[in-house]
Amino acid sequence: MDVWPACLRYLEAELPPEDVLTWLKPLQADRRDDALVLYAPNAFVRDEVHRRYLPRIRELAAHFGGADVALDIGAMRRPEAAIGAPATTRSSIVAATPAEPFRGNLDSHYTFDNFVEGRSNQLARAAAWHAAQKPGERAHNPLLLYGGTGLGKTHLMFAAGNEMRRINPAARILYLRSNEFYNAFFRALQEKTADQFKRQFQQIDALLIDDIQFFAGKDRTQEEFFHTFNALFDGRQQIILTCDRYPREVDGLEPRLKSRLGWGLSVAIDPPDFETRAQIVLSKARERGALVPDDVAQLIAKKMRSNVRELEGAINKLTAQAGLLGRPVTMEFAQETLRDLWRAQQQAISIANIQKAVADYYGLQLREMLGKKRTRSLARPRQVAMALAKELTEHSLPEIGVAFDGRDHTTVLHACRQIRHLMESDGKLHEDWDKLIRKLSE
């Protein structure tokens, strides 16, 4: 029996799929003397596997073949060096076979082809595409994608990395979550291997880091990332980052790091509009080989307003239930199956939540914003809150009016039209609207 495939089957049953995909699938197995050697694509993967999974891997390896387990770095496997073949030294493998492409934790599933483009993400997609076509070019280096959870930031980051690899298969693209960078740096400090940690970044062509807001408050990590950023930037290596908001809004990020992040191109991704949501539902259904009628896709798009992840959760539940029960996906079946999801969605974004968020954003007392005064400092936020209630909930105009101190539905309609009109010419109002949408969609 091949020891590593057998071990991997057990680990896939025990661990979350994301962990298996990120840390274990990139490993390459080989024999060295009596040991099972697992080659990681880089030091980050090796260290994480050693810390989190090595004891369990050793247990399974002992069960299936009695082999000891060692970890190393590199893509060294060749056909005659498979499990069970005569032992060979690492140097002979290097000489006998060319190294495989640097993996760098990229998820090959996420590409530009399966990214659903709409008005809310069009600029971000274009920016990621150009960064992939001409990595390191000053106009989009660094490229920062920011927006709420589940809007496609990581998809575009992976898509850019995969496109760079498609253009240049030898490109060394490294993807890390911010906590992985932090954990690796912290271990390097403990183990006094900081120089080795720094050298990792001298060998890559592009660095992709997710969720940099988690660097906030971690001063030594920010210091190290600052120097890493400078070295990559000066070397014209592409940097792509994501954040859940515009970095200047993140408390706890050092001013000089915020300044560096503004050197290139920062692009917001907003929650998808109705048409884009419907296309996302149809796209996700096609990926699963499921037939979802247009009217069902439109129903889901109408009900699920916040982010792509929730849309994907809805289509997963719908298609799984249809498959288990052997029923076609119809309007009636969708309403029955997704009723609980829709109820939770309505509770998450309520008129009361919107009113509080808007009042807090503009620094107002809630009772003042809902009151009768018509001064501009109160009337404009009140109109924004009404328009958001119409955009993000299913309440009717009369219901929204009642929630705003018993106002008439025509007042709500006027507010919605006024805000839409003003956003075409008032950049500050448009920025306020986008920030509030992101906040309410988190």
C-alpha positions as CSV (number, residue, x, y, z in Angstrom):
1,M,0.0,0.0,0.0
2,D,1.3,3.5,-0.8
3,V,1.7,5.1,2.6
4,W,1.1,8.8,1.9
5,P,-2.1,8.4,-0.2
6,A,-3.5,6.1,2.5
7,C,-2.6,8.7,5.2
8,L,-4.1,11.5,3.1
9,R,-7.5,9.7,2.8
10,Y,-7.7,9.5,6.6
11,L,-6.7,13.1,7.0
12,E,-9.3,14.2,4.5
13,A,-12.0,12.5,6.6
14,E,-10.7,14.1,9.8
15,L,-9.9,17.7,8.8
16,P,-11.7,20.6,7.3
17,P,-11.4,20.6,3.5
18,E,-9.8,24.0,3.5
19,D,-7.0,22.8,5.8
20,V,-6.4,19.8,3.6
21,L,-6.3,21.9,0.4
22,T,-4.1,24.6,1.9
23,W,-1.5,22.5,3.8
24,L,-1.6,18.8,2.9
25,K,-2.5,18.6,-0.8
26,P,0.7,20.6,-1.8
27,L,2.9,18.0,-0.2
28,Q,4.9,15.7,-2.5
29,A,5.8,12.2,-1.1
30,D,9.1,10.3,-1.5
31,R,11.2,7.6,0.1
32,R,14.6,8.3,1.7
33,D,16.1,5.2,3.3
34,D,13.4,3.9,5.5
35,A,11.6,7.3,5.9
36,L,8.6,8.8,4.2
37,V,9.7,12.2,3.1
38,L,7.1,14.9,2.5
39,Y,8.3,17.9,0.5
40,A,6.6,21.2,1.1
41,P,6.6,23.9,-1.6
42,N,8.0,26.5,0.8
43,A,9.1,27.0,4.4
44,F,5.7,28.4,5.5
45,V,3.9,25.2,4.5
46,R,6.6,23.0,6.0
47,D,6.5,24.8,9.3
48,E,2.7,24.8,9.5
49,V,2.5,21.1,8.7
50,H,5.2,20.3,11.3
51,R,3.4,22.3,14.0
52,R,-0.2,21.2,13.3
53,Y,-0.2,17.8,11.6
54,L,3.1,16.0,11.9
55,P,2.2,13.9,15.0
56,R,-1.0,12.6,13.4
57,I,0.8,11.9,10.1
58,R,3.4,9.9,12.0
59,E,0.7,7.9,13.7
60,L,-1.0,7.1,10.4
61,A,2.3,6.3,8.6
62,A,3.2,3.9,11.4
63,H,-0.1,2.2,11.0
64,F,0.1,1.8,7.2
65,G,3.7,1.1,6.6
66,G,5.8,1.5,9.8
67,A,7.7,4.4,8.1
68,D,9.2,7.3,9.9
69,V,8.2,10.7,8.5
70,A,10.4,13.6,7.6
71,L,9.6,17.1,6.3
72,D,11.7,19.0,3.7
73,I,11.3,21.8,1.2
74,G,11.2,21.3,-2.6
75,A,9.3,19.5,-5.3
76,M,11.7,16.6,-5.7
77,R,9.6,13.6,-6.7
78,R,10.3,11.7,-9.9
79,P,8.5,8.6,-11.3
80,E,11.2,6.1,-10.2
81,A,11.4,7.7,-6.7
82,A,7.8,6.9,-5.8
83,I,6.8,5.2,-2.6
84,G,8.3,1.7,-2.5
85,A,11.0,2.4,-5.1
86,P,14.7,2.0,-4.2
87,A,15.9,4.8,-1.9
88,T,17.7,7.7,-3.5
89,T,19.4,10.8,-2.2
90,R,18.0,14.2,-2.5
91,S,20.9,15.5,-4.5
92,S,20.5,12.7,-7.1
93,I,16.8,13.6,-7.4
94,V,17.6,17.2,-8.0
95,A,20.0,16.2,-10.7
96,A,17.7,13.7,-12.3
97,T,14.5,15.7,-12.6
98,P,13.6,19.4,-13.1
99,A,11.8,21.0,-10.1
100,E,8.0,21.3,-10.4
101,P,6.5,24.8,-10.5
102,F,6.5,26.7,-7.2
103,R,3.1,26.2,-5.7
104,G,2.9,28.9,-3.1
105,N,-0.6,27.9,-1.7
106,L,-2.5,29.1,-4.7
107,D,-6.0,27.6,-5.2
108,S,-6.3,26.8,-8.9
109,H,-10.1,26.7,-8.8
110,Y,-10.4,30.5,-8.6
111,T,-9.8,32.1,-12.0
112,F,-11.0,35.1,-14.0
113,D,-13.1,32.8,-16.1
114,N,-15.3,31.7,-13.2
115,F,-15.5,35.2,-11.6
116,V,-18.9,36.7,-12.1
117,E,-18.4,40.4,-13.1
118,G,-20.9,43.1,-12.3
119,R,-21.1,46.8,-11.7
120,S,-20.0,46.4,-8.0
121,N,-16.7,44.6,-8.8
122,Q,-15.9,45.6,-12.4
123,L,-13.1,47.9,-11.6
124,A,-11.5,45.5,-9.1
125,R,-11.6,42.7,-11.7
126,A,-9.9,45.0,-14.3
127,A,-7.2,46.0,-11.8
128,A,-6.5,42.4,-10.8
129,W,-6.3,41.4,-14.5
130,H,-3.9,44.2,-15.3
131,A,-1.7,43.4,-12.3
132,A,-1.5,39.8,-13.5
133,Q,-0.6,40.8,-17.1
134,K,2.1,43.2,-16.1
135,P,3.2,42.3,-12.5
136,G,5.3,44.8,-10.7
137,E,4.2,47.8,-12.8
138,R,4.0,50.9,-10.6
139,A,0.5,51.8,-11.6
140,H,-0.9,48.8,-9.7
141,N,1.8,47.8,-7.3
142,P,0.7,47.3,-4.6
143,L,-2.8,46.4,-5.6
144,L,-5.2,46.6,-2.6
145,L,-8.7,45.1,-2.8
146,Y,-11.0,46.1,0.0
147,G,-14.6,45.4,1.0
148,G,-16.8,43.4,3.3
149,T,-16.7,39.7,3.8
150,G,-17.6,37.3,1.0
151,L,-17.6,39.8,-1.9
152,G,-14.8,38.1,-4.0
153,K,-11.6,39.7,-2.9
154,T,-9.8,36.4,-2.3
155,H,-11.2,35.0,-5.6
156,L,-9.7,37.9,-7.5
157,M,-6.4,37.6,-5.6
158,F,-6.2,33.9,-6.5
159,A,-7.3,34.6,-10.1
160,A,-4.4,37.1,-10.5
161,G,-1.9,34.6,-9.1
162,N,-3.2,31.8,-11.3
163,E,-3.1,34.1,-14.4
164,M,0.5,35.0,-13.6
165,R,1.3,31.3,-13.4
166,R,-0.5,30.7,-16.7
167,I,1.6,33.3,-18.4
168,N,4.8,32.2,-16.8
169,P,4.7,28.7,-15.3
170,A,8.0,29.3,-13.6
171,A,6.6,32.3,-11.6
172,R,6.9,31.9,-7.9
173,I,3.7,33.3,-6.4
174,L,3.2,33.0,-2.7
175,Y,-0.2,33.4,-1.0
176,L,-0.6,33.8,2.7
177,R,-3.3,34.8,5.1
178,S,-2.2,37.6,7.4
179,N,-2.3,35.3,10.4
180,E,0.1,32.8,8.6
181,F,2.6,35.6,8.0
182,Y,2.3,36.6,11.7
183,N,2.6,33.0,12.9
184,A,5.7,32.3,10.7
185,F,7.4,35.5,11.8
186,F,6.6,34.8,15.5
187,R,8.1,31.4,15.3
188,A,11.2,32.8,13.5
189,L,11.7,35.2,16.4
190,Q,11.4,32.3,18.9
191,E,13.7,30.0,17.0
192,K,16.1,32.8,16.1
193,T,15.7,32.2,12.3
194,A,14.6,35.7,11.4
195,D,17.3,35.9,8.6
196,Q,15.9,32.7,7.0
197,F,12.4,34.1,7.3
198,K,13.5,37.3,5.4
199,R,15.2,35.3,2.7
200,Q,12.0,33.5,1.8
201,F,10.7,36.7,0.2
202,Q,13.8,37.3,-1.9
203,Q,13.0,34.2,-4.0
204,I,9.4,35.0,-5.0
205,D,7.9,37.0,-7.9
206,A,4.7,38.0,-6.2
207,L,3.3,38.1,-2.7
208,L,-0.4,37.8,-2.0
209,I,-1.6,38.5,1.5
210,D,-5.2,38.2,2.7
211,D,-7.0,40.3,5.4
212,I,-4.2,42.7,6.4
213,Q,-6.5,44.3,8.9
214,F,-5.4,41.6,11.3
215,F,-1.9,43.2,11.4
216,A,-3.5,46.0,13.5
217,G,-1.9,46.2,16.9
218,K,0.9,43.8,16.1
219,D,3.7,46.2,16.0
220,R,6.7,43.9,15.4
221,T,4.8,42.1,12.6
222,Q,4.0,45.4,11.0
223,E,7.6,46.4,11.2
224,E,8.7,43.2,9.5
225,F,6.0,43.5,6.9
226,F,7.0,47.1,6.3
227,H,10.6,46.0,5.4
228,T,9.3,43.0,3.4
229,F,7.0,45.4,1.4
230,N,9.8,47.8,0.7
231,A,12.1,45.0,-0.5
232,L,9.5,43.6,-2.8
233,F,8.4,47.0,-4.1
234,D,12.0,48.0,-4.9
235,G,12.6,44.7,-6.6
236,R,9.5,45.3,-8.8
237,Q,7.8,42.1,-7.4
238,Q,4.0,42.3,-7.4
239,I,2.2,42.8,-4.2
240,I,-1.6,42.1,-3.9
241,L,-3.4,42.6,-0.6
242,T,-6.9,42.5,0.7
243,C,-8.5,44.3,3.6
244,D,-12.1,44.4,5.0
245,R,-12.1,48.2,4.7
246,Y,-9.9,51.0,3.4
247,P,-6.6,50.7,5.3
248,R,-6.7,54.3,6.5
249,E,-9.9,53.4,8.4
250,V,-8.2,50.5,10.3
251,D,-7.2,51.5,13.8
252,G,-3.9,50.1,14.9
253,L,-2.1,50.1,11.6
254,E,1.0,52.3,11.6
255,P,0.9,55.5,9.6
256,R,3.9,54.7,7.5
257,L,2.4,51.3,6.6
258,K,-0.9,53.0,5.6
259,S,1.2,55.3,3.5
260,R,2.9,52.5,1.7
261,L,-0.4,50.8,1.0
262,G,-1.5,53.9,-0.8
263,W,1.4,53.8,-3.3
264,G,-0.3,51.7,-5.9
265,L,-4.0,51.2,-6.6
266,S,-6.7,50.7,-4.0
267,V,-10.1,49.4,-5.3
268,A,-13.3,48.8,-3.4
269,I,-15.6,45.8,-4.0
270,D,-19.2,46.5,-3.1
271,P,-22.0,44.1,-2.4
272,P,-23.3,42.8,-5.8
273,D,-26.4,44.4,-7.3
274,F,-29.5,42.3,-8.1
275,E,-28.5,41.3,-11.6
276,T,-25.0,40.3,-10.5
277,R,-26.5,38.2,-7.6
278,A,-28.8,36.4,-10.0
279,Q,-25.8,35.6,-12.3
280,I,-23.8,34.4,-9.4
281,V,-26.5,32.0,-8.4
282,L,-26.8,30.6,-12.0
283,S,-23.0,30.3,-12.2
284,K,-22.6,28.4,-8.9
285,A,-25.5,26.1,-9.9
286,R,-23.7,25.3,-13.2
287,E,-20.5,24.5,-11.4
288,R,-22.4,21.9,-9.4
289,G,-24.2,20.5,-12.5
290,A,-27.6,21.6,-11.1
291,L,-30.4,23.0,-13.2
292,V,-31.8,26.2,-11.5
293,P,-34.5,28.1,-13.4
294,D,-34.0,31.8,-14.0
295,D,-37.0,32.7,-11.8
296,V,-35.6,30.8,-8.9
297,A,-32.2,32.5,-9.3
298,Q,-34.0,35.9,-9.3
299,L,-35.9,34.9,-6.2
300,I,-32.7,34.0,-4.3
301,A,-31.0,37.2,-5.6
302,K,-33.9,39.2,-4.3
303,K,-33.9,37.6,-0.9
304,M,-30.1,37.3,-0.3
305,R,-28.6,40.8,-0.6
306,S,-25.4,40.9,1.4
307,N,-22.5,38.9,-0.2
308,V,-21.4,36.1,-2.5
309,R,-20.7,33.7,0.3
310,E,-24.3,33.7,1.5
311,L,-25.5,33.2,-2.1
312,E,-23.2,30.3,-2.4
313,G,-24.5,28.8,0.9
314,A,-28.1,29.2,-0.4
315,I,-27.4,27.4,-3.7
316,N,-25.4,24.7,-1.9
317,K,-28.4,24.0,0.4
318,L,-30.9,24.1,-2.4
319,T,-29.1,21.8,-4.8
320,A,-28.1,19.3,-2.0
321,Q,-31.7,19.0,-0.8
322,A,-32.9,18.6,-4.4
323,G,-30.4,15.9,-5.0
324,L,-31.2,14.0,-1.8
325,L,-34.9,14.2,-2.3
326,G,-34.9,13.6,-6.0
327,R,-37.0,16.7,-6.6
328,P,-36.6,19.4,-9.3
329,V,-35.7,22.9,-8.2
330,T,-38.9,24.9,-8.5
331,M,-40.1,28.2,-7.0
332,E,-42.1,26.3,-4.4
333,F,-39.2,24.0,-3.5
334,A,-36.8,27.0,-3.2
335,Q,-39.2,28.9,-0.9
336,E,-39.7,25.8,1.3
337,T,-36.0,24.8,1.5
338,L,-34.5,28.3,2.0
339,R,-37.2,29.7,4.4
340,D,-34.9,29.6,7.5
341,L,-32.0,31.2,5.6
342,W,-34.2,34.1,4.5
343,R,-35.5,34.6,8.0
344,A,-32.0,34.8,9.3
345,Q,-31.1,37.3,6.6
346,Q,-34.0,39.5,7.4
347,Q,-33.1,39.5,11.1
348,A,-29.5,40.4,10.3
349,I,-30.3,43.5,8.3
350,S,-33.3,45.3,9.9
351,I,-34.5,48.9,9.7
352,A,-33.4,49.4,13.3
353,N,-29.9,48.2,12.5
354,I,-29.7,50.5,9.5
355,Q,-30.9,53.5,11.5
356,K,-28.4,52.9,14.3
357,A,-25.5,52.3,11.8
358,V,-26.3,55.6,10.0
359,A,-26.7,57.6,13.2
360,D,-23.4,56.2,14.5
361,Y,-21.6,56.9,11.2
362,Y,-22.7,60.6,11.2
363,G,-22.2,61.0,14.9
364,L,-25.9,61.7,15.6
365,Q,-28.3,60.8,18.3
366,L,-30.8,58.3,17.0
367,R,-33.8,60.3,18.3
368,E,-32.6,63.4,16.5
369,M,-32.1,61.7,13.2
370,L,-35.6,60.2,13.4
371,G,-37.2,63.4,14.7
372,K,-39.0,66.2,12.9
373,K,-36.2,68.7,12.4
374,R,-35.3,69.3,8.8
375,T,-31.8,70.9,9.2
376,R,-29.4,69.6,6.5
377,S,-27.2,67.9,9.1
378,L,-30.1,65.7,10.1
379,A,-32.2,65.5,6.9
380,R,-29.5,64.1,4.7
381,P,-28.5,61.2,7.0
382,R,-32.2,60.5,7.5
383,Q,-32.6,60.2,3.7
384,V,-29.6,57.9,3.5
385,A,-31.1,55.6,6.2
386,M,-34.4,55.5,4.3
387,A,-32.7,54.7,1.0
388,L,-30.6,52.0,2.7
389,A,-33.7,50.5,4.2
390,K,-35.3,50.3,0.8
391,E,-32.1,48.8,-0.7
392,L,-31.3,46.2,1.9
393,T,-34.7,45.1,3.3
394,E,-37.9,43.9,1.8
395,H,-40.1,46.3,3.7
396,S,-42.5,48.4,1.7
397,L,-42.3,52.2,1.5
398,P,-45.2,52.6,4.0
399,E,-43.5,50.2,6.4
400,I,-40.2,52.2,6.2
401,G,-42.1,55.5,6.7
402,V,-43.7,54.1,9.9
403,A,-40.3,53.2,11.2
404,F,-39.1,56.7,10.6
405,D,-41.4,58.4,13.1
406,G,-44.6,57.7,11.1
407,R,-43.6,59.5,7.9
408,D,-45.6,59.1,4.7
409,H,-44.5,56.7,2.0
410,T,-44.1,59.5,-0.5
411,T,-41.4,61.0,1.8
412,V,-39.5,57.7,1.7
413,L,-39.8,57.6,-2.1
414,H,-38.5,61.1,-2.4
415,A,-35.6,60.2,-0.1
416,C,-34.6,57.2,-2.2
417,R,-34.8,59.2,-5.5
418,Q,-32.9,62.1,-4.0
419,I,-30.0,60.0,-2.7
420,R,-29.7,58.1,-6.0
421,H,-29.6,61.4,-7.9
422,L,-27.0,63.0,-5.5
423,M,-24.7,60.1,-5.6
424,E,-24.1,60.7,-9.3
425,S,-22.5,64.0,-8.5
426,D,-21.5,64.0,-4.8
427,G,-18.4,61.9,-4.4
428,K,-18.5,62.2,-0.6
429,L,-22.1,61.0,-0.4
430,H,-21.2,58.1,-2.7
431,E,-18.3,57.2,-0.4
432,D,-20.6,57.4,2.7
433,W,-23.1,55.1,1.0
434,D,-20.4,52.5,0.1
435,K,-19.0,52.5,3.6
436,L,-22.4,52.0,5.1
437,I,-23.2,49.2,2.7
438,R,-20.0,47.4,3.6
439,K,-20.6,47.9,7.3
440,L,-24.1,46.6,7.2
441,S,-23.1,43.6,5.0
442,E,-20.4,42.4,7.3
